[in-house]
């Protein structure tokens, strides 16, 4: 990690290499299927319970099982990229997701659908961090911000367009078509990746799979995600169904940390990266940014549905202003992140996010929709500044073989942060509604106002680690090296 201490020098805005841009666009296309799939399936729960004649408690595992296996597969991606090369791993993950989608479309009962969704989750868990790793390695450390702004487009489009597309597909064709649409997308993405992504050489060191680390870290991640997801269902930490998986996750995480710091082999996740204050601050900031972003992704649609009485499809349309705001600043923030330090961008973005969330903290049943739409545009414009510059900072100065470890770490922190934020806000709403009828719209609106104040509190808390981010570039533009 000697490159992390490289002397800063004035960064110049460079033109994007067309070959790198082509790789980025191919990667974006491949990520569309899992990201749209995960949001469309959320609106299909009611339909699945009816068609498969199964209770919600069982059908919910179509979503939960997918998330858990995705989380368990994420740590494997770093080892696989270093062992086999990014292109091969990316193609493999697409193939696994394709197989899972095809089988899901043929599912005959709840058990088969849940089982095939587990396979889908494995493919998605390997694909997403591998996509990020492949892109950063191909950039050679140049224009990382602008490239990350491109590959994060599916993350933007999924939550906004997914419910709308899901509603259209369910209303016109049935739930199986949610999985049918994945088939042509993944086939085309695989062909484009095979022909368009340069073949990369795996690490010269034939790294063996860290099985002990895998048996500790993957279940730890899955247990934490599961426990966090149960917080809202059981109203806090009092239930054994919440604190038992959380305790198991924390214990396994602690065991992995001790093991990874003592083992003589290459661990599944290189914890030495956290010796850098900047890398540590980046991960904590991403964790809190996940709380800010995912918490609002839960609150905003529910506000429109439960307080304003809108349909799922119309709610999706009401979320479009936030997506437009993100599109307006995505390229600009990506370019700016390549030229200056992340601290000022993140701090200003957090302050704007707080200001743009305030209208929802005071919103009622008849608040002007134009005002709320304008607030969403501003909020969306600021959200880009919470992740893109932090990811740029986290990658600068890393060797090529360290990049997969950084991708895994950032994805884990972002995922756990997002799940934790959503769980806390759902619990806040449940507590606020305790003793009130769901038909009492004034009480419902008040519950959401309180939850939005909590979301603002997340953003205020995120200001603290953001102060530890660099105020200038922490390394030269070509700091990502191939040295191993």
C-alpha positions as CSV (number, residue, x, y, z in Angstrom):
1,X,0.0,0.0,0.0
2,X,2.9,2.3,-0.5
3,X,1.1,4.1,-3.3
4,X,-1.5,5.4,-0.7
5,X,1.1,7.8,0.5
6,X,2.1,9.1,-2.9
7,X,2.6,12.8,-2.9
8,X,-0.5,14.7,-4.2
9,X,-0.1,16.6,-7.4
10,X,-2.4,18.8,-9.4
11,X,-4.9,16.6,-11.3
12,X,-5.9,17.6,-14.8
13,X,-9.2,16.8,-16.4
14,X,-8.4,14.1,-19.0
15,X,-10.5,12.8,-21.9
16,X,-12.1,9.5,-21.3
17,X,-10.5,6.7,-23.4
18,X,-13.2,5.4,-25.8
19,X,-12.2,1.8,-25.1
20,X,-12.7,2.3,-21.4
21,X,-16.0,4.0,-22.0
22,X,-17.1,1.0,-24.1
23,X,-16.2,-1.3,-21.2
24,X,-18.2,0.8,-18.8
25,X,-21.3,0.8,-20.9
26,X,-21.1,-3.0,-21.4
27,X,-20.8,-3.4,-17.6
28,X,-23.8,-1.1,-17.1
29,X,-26.0,-3.1,-19.5
30,X,-25.1,-6.4,-17.6
31,X,-26.0,-4.9,-14.3
32,X,-29.5,-3.8,-15.5
33,X,-31.0,-7.3,-15.1
34,X,-30.2,-8.0,-11.4
35,X,-31.0,-4.4,-10.3
36,X,-34.3,-4.2,-12.1
37,X,-35.2,-7.8,-11.1
38,X,-34.7,-7.0,-7.4
39,X,-37.0,-4.0,-7.4
40,X,-39.7,-5.5,-9.7
41,X,-40.0,-8.6,-7.5
42,X,-40.9,-6.3,-4.5
43,X,-44.1,-5.3,-6.1
44,X,-45.0,-8.9,-7.1
45,X,-45.3,-10.2,-3.5
46,X,-49.1,-9.9,-3.4
47,X,-49.5,-11.5,-6.8
48,X,-47.2,-14.4,-5.9
49,X,-49.1,-15.1,-2.7
50,X,-52.3,-15.4,-4.7
51,X,-51.0,-17.4,-7.7
52,X,-48.8,-19.8,-5.7
53,X,-51.4,-20.0,-2.9
54,X,-48.9,-19.3,-0.2
55,X,-48.8,-16.9,2.8
56,X,-46.7,-13.7,2.7
57,X,-44.4,-15.2,5.4
58,X,-43.3,-17.8,2.9
59,X,-43.3,-15.7,-0.2
60,X,-41.2,-13.1,1.6
61,X,-38.3,-15.6,1.4
62,X,-38.3,-15.0,-2.4
63,X,-36.8,-11.6,-1.5
64,X,-35.0,-12.5,1.7
65,X,-33.3,-15.6,0.4
66,X,-32.1,-13.7,-2.7
67,X,-30.5,-10.9,-0.5
68,X,-28.9,-13.5,1.9
69,X,-27.2,-15.5,-0.9
70,X,-26.2,-12.4,-2.6
71,X,-24.5,-11.2,0.6
72,X,-22.8,-14.6,1.1
73,X,-21.4,-14.5,-2.5
74,X,-20.0,-11.0,-2.4
75,X,-16.8,-11.9,-0.5
76,X,-16.0,-14.6,-3.0
77,X,-15.7,-12.2,-5.9
78,X,-12.4,-10.7,-4.8
79,X,-10.6,-14.0,-4.6
80,X,-12.2,-15.1,-7.9
81,X,-11.1,-12.0,-9.8
82,X,-7.5,-12.4,-8.6
83,X,-7.5,-16.1,-9.3
84,X,-9.2,-16.2,-12.7
85,X,-9.3,-12.7,-14.0
86,X,-12.2,-10.1,-14.0
87,X,-13.6,-10.9,-17.4
88,X,-14.0,-14.6,-16.8
89,X,-15.6,-14.0,-13.4
90,X,-18.0,-11.4,-14.8
91,X,-19.1,-13.8,-17.6
92,X,-19.5,-16.6,-15.0
93,X,-21.7,-14.4,-12.8
94,X,-23.9,-13.4,-15.8
95,X,-24.3,-17.1,-16.6
96,X,-25.3,-18.0,-13.1
97,X,-27.8,-15.2,-13.0
98,X,-29.2,-16.2,-16.4
99,X,-29.7,-19.8,-15.2
100,X,-31.4,-18.6,-12.0
101,X,-33.7,-16.4,-14.0
102,X,-34.7,-19.1,-16.4
103,X,-35.4,-21.6,-13.6
104,X,-37.4,-18.9,-11.7
105,X,-39.6,-18.4,-14.7
106,X,-40.4,-22.2,-14.7
107,X,-41.0,-22.4,-10.9
108,X,-44.0,-24.6,-10.0
109,X,-44.4,-23.9,-6.3
110,X,-43.1,-21.5,-3.6
111,X,-40.2,-23.9,-2.6
112,X,-38.9,-24.1,-6.2
113,X,-39.1,-20.3,-6.7
114,X,-37.2,-19.6,-3.5
115,X,-34.5,-22.2,-4.3
116,X,-34.0,-20.7,-7.8
117,X,-33.9,-17.2,-6.4
118,X,-31.0,-18.4,-4.2
119,X,-29.1,-19.2,-7.4
120,X,-30.0,-15.8,-8.8
121,X,-28.6,-14.2,-5.6
122,X,-25.3,-16.0,-6.0
123,X,-24.9,-14.6,-9.6
124,X,-25.9,-11.1,-8.5
125,X,-23.6,-11.2,-5.4
126,X,-20.6,-12.0,-7.6
127,X,-21.6,-9.7,-10.5
128,X,-22.0,-6.3,-8.8
129,X,-18.5,-6.0,-7.0
130,X,-16.8,-7.7,-10.0
131,X,-18.3,-5.1,-12.3
132,X,-16.8,-2.3,-10.2
133,X,-13.4,-4.1,-9.9
134,X,-13.2,-4.7,-13.7
135,X,-13.9,-1.1,-14.4
136,X,-11.4,0.4,-11.9
137,X,-8.7,-2.0,-13.1
138,X,-9.3,-1.1,-16.7
139,X,-9.1,2.6,-16.0
140,X,-5.6,2.4,-14.7
141,X,-6.6,4.9,-12.0
142,X,-7.7,7.6,-14.5
143,X,-11.1,9.2,-14.5
144,X,-12.4,6.8,-11.9
145,X,-15.1,9.3,-10.8
146,X,-16.6,9.6,-14.2
147,X,-16.5,5.9,-14.7
148,X,-18.1,5.2,-11.4
149,X,-20.8,7.7,-12.2
150,X,-21.6,5.7,-15.4
151,X,-21.7,2.2,-13.8
152,X,-23.9,3.4,-11.0
153,X,-26.6,4.4,-13.4
154,X,-28.4,1.0,-12.9
155,X,-28.5,1.6,-9.2
156,X,-30.2,4.9,-9.9
157,X,-32.7,3.5,-12.5
158,X,-33.6,0.3,-10.6
159,X,-35.5,1.8,-7.6
160,X,-37.2,4.4,-9.8
161,X,-38.2,2.5,-12.9
162,X,-38.4,-1.0,-11.4
163,X,-41.7,-0.6,-9.6
164,X,-43.3,1.0,-12.7
165,X,-42.0,-1.7,-15.0
166,X,-43.0,-4.3,-12.4
167,X,-46.5,-2.9,-12.2
168,X,-46.9,-2.9,-16.0
169,X,-45.5,-6.5,-16.4
170,X,-47.7,-7.8,-13.6
171,X,-50.8,-6.1,-14.9
172,X,-50.3,-7.2,-18.5
173,X,-48.4,-10.5,-18.6
174,X,-48.0,-12.1,-15.1
175,X,-45.2,-12.6,-12.6
176,X,-43.2,-15.0,-14.7
177,X,-42.4,-12.3,-17.2
178,X,-40.4,-10.5,-14.5
179,X,-37.9,-13.3,-15.0
180,X,-38.4,-13.7,-18.7
181,X,-37.1,-10.2,-19.4
182,X,-33.8,-11.1,-17.7
183,X,-33.0,-13.8,-20.3
184,X,-32.4,-11.6,-23.4
185,X,-30.7,-8.9,-21.3
186,X,-28.2,-11.3,-19.8
187,X,-27.6,-13.1,-23.1
188,X,-26.9,-9.9,-24.9
189,X,-24.8,-8.6,-21.9
190,X,-22.7,-11.9,-22.0
191,X,-22.1,-11.6,-25.7
192,X,-21.1,-7.9,-25.4
193,X,-18.8,-8.7,-22.5
194,X,-17.2,-11.6,-24.3
195,X,-16.4,-9.5,-27.3
196,X,-15.9,-6.1,-25.8
197,X,-14.2,-6.4,-22.5
198,X,-10.4,-6.9,-22.8
199,X,-9.0,-10.2,-21.5
200,X,-7.1,-9.6,-18.3
201,X,-4.4,-11.6,-16.7
202,X,-5.2,-13.0,-13.3
203,X,-2.8,-12.5,-10.4
204,X,0.6,-14.1,-11.0
205,X,0.2,-15.5,-7.5
206,X,-2.1,-18.5,-7.7
207,X,-4.1,-17.5,-4.6
208,X,-6.0,-20.4,-3.1
209,X,-9.5,-19.9,-1.8
210,X,-9.5,-18.9,1.9
211,X,-12.0,-21.4,3.0
212,X,-11.8,-20.6,6.7
213,X,-12.3,-16.9,5.9
214,X,-15.2,-17.8,3.6
215,X,-16.9,-19.9,6.3
216,X,-16.6,-16.9,8.7
217,X,-17.2,-13.8,6.6
218,X,-20.0,-15.0,4.3
219,X,-22.3,-16.3,7.1
220,X,-21.4,-13.3,9.2
221,X,-22.6,-10.9,6.4
222,X,-25.8,-13.0,5.8
223,X,-26.6,-13.2,9.6
224,X,-26.2,-9.4,10.0
225,X,-28.4,-8.7,7.0
226,X,-31.0,-11.1,8.2
227,X,-31.0,-9.8,11.7
228,X,-31.2,-6.2,10.6
229,X,-34.1,-7.1,8.3
230,X,-36.0,-8.5,11.3
231,X,-35.7,-5.4,13.4
232,X,-38.8,-3.7,11.8
233,X,-40.9,-6.9,11.8
234,X,-40.4,-7.3,15.6
235,X,-40.3,-3.7,16.6
236,X,-36.7,-3.5,17.9
237,X,-34.0,-5.8,19.3
238,X,-36.1,-7.5,22.0
239,X,-37.0,-10.6,20.0
240,X,-34.6,-13.5,19.8
241,X,-35.3,-13.6,16.0
242,X,-33.5,-10.3,15.9
243,X,-30.7,-10.4,18.4
244,X,-29.7,-14.0,17.9
245,X,-28.7,-13.6,14.2
246,X,-27.2,-10.2,15.0
247,X,-25.1,-11.7,17.8
248,X,-24.0,-14.6,15.5
249,X,-23.1,-12.1,12.8
250,X,-21.0,-9.9,15.2
251,X,-19.3,-13.0,16.7
252,X,-18.4,-14.4,13.2
253,X,-17.2,-11.0,12.1
254,X,-15.0,-10.7,15.2
255,X,-13.6,-14.2,14.6
256,X,-12.9,-13.3,11.0
257,X,-11.0,-10.2,12.0
258,X,-8.8,-12.1,14.4
259,X,-8.2,-14.9,11.8
260,X,-7.5,-12.5,8.9
261,X,-4.9,-10.6,10.9
262,X,-3.1,-13.7,12.0
263,X,-3.3,-16.0,9.0
264,X,-0.3,-16.6,6.8
265,X,-2.3,-17.1,3.6
266,X,-4.0,-14.3,1.6
267,X,-7.3,-13.6,3.5
268,X,-10.6,-13.3,1.7
269,X,-10.7,-9.6,2.7
270,X,-7.4,-7.8,3.2
271,X,-7.9,-5.9,6.5
272,X,-4.6,-4.2,6.1
273,X,-6.4,-1.7,3.8
274,X,-8.0,-0.3,7.0
275,X,-4.6,0.9,8.2
276,X,-5.2,3.8,5.9
277,X,-7.2,6.5,7.7
278,X,-8.6,7.6,4.4
279,X,-9.8,4.1,3.4
280,X,-11.4,3.6,6.9
281,X,-13.1,7.0,6.7
282,X,-14.4,6.1,3.2
283,X,-16.0,2.9,4.4
284,X,-17.6,4.5,7.4
285,X,-18.9,7.3,5.2
286,X,-20.3,4.8,2.7
287,X,-22.0,2.9,5.5
288,X,-23.8,6.1,6.7
289,X,-24.5,7.2,3.1
290,X,-26.2,3.8,2.6
291,X,-28.4,4.6,5.6
292,X,-29.2,8.0,4.2
293,X,-30.0,6.8,0.7
294,X,-31.7,3.4,1.4
295,X,-33.7,4.8,4.3
296,X,-35.2,7.4,2.0
297,X,-35.9,4.8,-0.7
298,X,-38.1,3.1,1.9
299,X,-39.8,6.2,3.2
300,X,-40.5,8.1,0.0
301,X,-42.6,5.5,-1.8
302,X,-44.5,4.6,1.4
303,X,-45.3,8.2,2.1
304,X,-46.9,8.6,-1.3
305,X,-48.8,5.3,-1.0
306,X,-49.9,5.4,2.7
307,X,-50.2,9.1,3.3
308,X,-51.3,10.3,-0.1
309,X,-53.1,7.1,-1.2
310,X,-51.3,6.7,-4.5
311,X,-51.0,3.5,-6.5
312,X,-47.7,1.6,-6.9
313,X,-47.3,2.8,-10.5
314,X,-48.1,6.4,-9.8
315,X,-45.7,6.3,-6.8
316,X,-43.0,5.2,-9.2
317,X,-43.8,8.2,-11.4
318,X,-43.6,10.5,-8.4
319,X,-40.1,9.3,-7.7
320,X,-38.8,10.2,-11.1
321,X,-37.9,13.8,-10.1
322,X,-35.2,12.4,-7.7
323,X,-33.8,10.3,-10.6
324,X,-33.8,13.4,-12.8
325,X,-31.8,15.3,-10.2
326,X,-29.3,12.5,-10.0
327,X,-28.9,12.5,-13.8
328,X,-28.3,16.2,-13.8
329,X,-25.2,16.1,-11.5
330,X,-23.9,12.6,-12.1
331,X,-21.4,13.4,-14.8
332,X,-20.4,16.7,-13.2
333,X,-19.7,15.2,-9.7
334,X,-17.9,12.3,-11.3
335,X,-15.6,14.7,-13.2
336,X,-15.1,16.9,-10.1
337,X,-14.3,13.9,-8.0
338,X,-11.4,13.1,-10.3
339,X,-9.9,16.6,-9.8
340,X,-10.4,17.5,-6.2
341,X,-10.6,15.8,-2.8
342,X,-13.8,14.2,-1.6
343,X,-14.3,16.1,1.7
344,X,-15.8,19.3,0.4
345,X,-18.0,17.4,-2.1
346,X,-19.4,15.1,0.5
347,X,-19.9,17.7,3.1
348,X,-21.8,20.0,0.7
349,X,-23.8,17.1,-0.6
350,X,-24.9,16.1,2.9
351,X,-26.0,19.7,3.7
352,X,-28.0,19.9,0.6
353,X,-29.5,16.5,1.2
354,X,-30.6,17.6,4.7
355,X,-32.1,20.8,3.3
356,X,-34.0,18.9,0.6
357,X,-35.4,16.4,3.1
358,X,-36.8,19.0,5.4
359,X,-40.0,19.5,3.3
360,X,-40.9,15.8,3.8
361,X,-40.2,16.2,7.6
362,X,-43.1,18.8,7.6
363,X,-45.2,17.1,5.0
364,X,-48.8,16.2,5.6
365,X,-51.7,14.8,3.7
366,X,-52.1,17.8,1.4
367,X,-48.6,19.2,1.0
368,X,-48.1,20.7,-2.4
369,X,-46.8,17.9,-4.8
370,X,-44.9,20.4,-6.9
371,X,-43.0,21.5,-3.8
372,X,-42.2,17.9,-2.9
373,X,-41.1,17.1,-6.5
374,X,-38.8,20.1,-6.5
375,X,-37.3,18.9,-3.2
376,X,-36.7,15.5,-4.8
377,X,-34.9,17.0,-7.7
378,X,-32.6,18.9,-5.4
379,X,-32.2,15.8,-3.1
380,X,-31.3,13.6,-6.1
381,X,-28.8,16.1,-7.3
382,X,-27.0,16.0,-4.0
383,X,-27.1,12.2,-3.5
384,X,-24.5,11.7,-6.2
385,X,-22.0,13.5,-3.9
386,X,-22.4,10.9,-1.2
387,X,-21.0,7.9,-2.9
388,X,-19.0,8.8,-6.1
389,X,-16.3,10.9,-4.5
390,X,-15.9,8.5,-1.6
391,X,-15.4,5.5,-3.9
392,X,-12.8,7.5,-5.9
393,X,-10.9,8.3,-2.7
394,X,-11.1,4.6,-1.6
395,X,-9.5,3.3,-4.8
396,X,-6.7,5.8,-5.2
397,X,-3.3,4.4,-4.6
398,X,-4.3,0.7,-4.4
399,X,-2.4,-2.0,-6.3
400,X,-4.3,-4.0,-8.9
401,X,-4.6,-7.0,-6.6
402,X,-6.0,-4.8,-3.8
403,X,-8.8,-3.4,-5.9
404,X,-11.1,-6.5,-5.5
405,X,-10.7,-6.3,-1.7
406,X,-11.7,-2.6,-1.8
407,X,-14.7,-3.4,-3.9
408,X,-15.9,-6.1,-1.5
409,X,-15.4,-3.9,1.5
410,X,-17.2,-0.9,0.1
411,X,-20.1,-3.2,-1.0
412,X,-20.4,-4.8,2.4
413,X,-20.4,-1.5,4.2
414,X,-22.9,0.1,1.8
415,X,-25.3,-2.9,1.9
416,X,-25.3,-3.2,5.7
417,X,-25.7,0.5,6.1
418,X,-28.6,0.5,3.7
419,X,-30.3,-2.4,5.4
420,X,-29.7,-0.8,8.9
421,X,-31.1,2.6,7.8
422,X,-34.2,1.0,6.3
423,X,-34.8,-1.2,9.4
424,X,-34.5,1.7,11.8
425,X,-36.9,3.9,9.9
426,X,-39.4,1.2,9.5
427,X,-39.2,0.6,13.2
428,X,-39.7,4.3,13.9
429,X,-42.9,4.3,11.8
430,X,-44.2,1.2,13.6
431,X,-43.6,2.7,17.0
432,X,-45.2,6.0,16.0
433,X,-48.2,4.2,14.7
434,X,-48.6,2.1,17.9
435,X,-52.1,2.7,19.2
436,X,-53.3,4.5,16.1
437,X,-55.3,3.1,13.2
438,X,-53.9,3.0,9.7
439,X,-57.0,4.9,8.6
440,X,-56.0,7.9,10.8
441,X,-54.1,9.8,8.1
442,X,-53.0,12.5,10.4
443,X,-51.3,9.9,12.7
444,X,-49.8,8.2,9.6
445,X,-48.5,11.5,8.3
446,X,-47.0,12.3,11.7
447,X,-45.3,9.0,11.8
448,X,-43.6,9.6,8.5
449,X,-42.6,13.1,9.6
450,X,-40.8,11.6,12.6
451,X,-39.1,9.0,10.3
452,X,-37.9,11.7,8.0
453,X,-36.4,13.6,10.9
454,X,-34.5,10.4,11.7
455,X,-33.3,10.3,8.1
456,X,-32.0,13.8,8.5
457,X,-30.2,12.7,11.7
458,X,-28.4,10.0,9.7
459,X,-27.2,12.7,7.3
460,X,-26.0,14.9,10.2
461,X,-24.1,11.9,11.7
462,X,-22.4,11.2,8.3
463,X,-20.8,14.7,8.5
464,X,-18.4,13.4,11.2
465,X,-16.5,10.7,9.1
466,X,-16.8,13.0,6.1
467,X,-14.5,15.5,7.9
468,X,-11.8,12.8,7.8
469,X,-11.8,12.5,4.0
470,X,-9.0,14.2,2.1
471,X,-9.4,17.8,1.1
472,X,-7.2,17.2,-2.0
473,X,-6.4,14.2,-4.2
474,X,-4.7,11.6,-2.1
475,X,-2.7,10.3,-5.1
476,X,-1.9,10.9,-8.7
477,X,-4.4,10.1,-11.4
478,X,-2.5,6.9,-12.4
479,X,-2.1,5.7,-8.8
480,X,-3.7,2.3,-9.5
481,X,-0.7,0.2,-10.3
482,X,-0.2,-3.3,-11.6
483,X,2.5,-4.1,-9.1
484,X,1.8,-7.3,-7.1
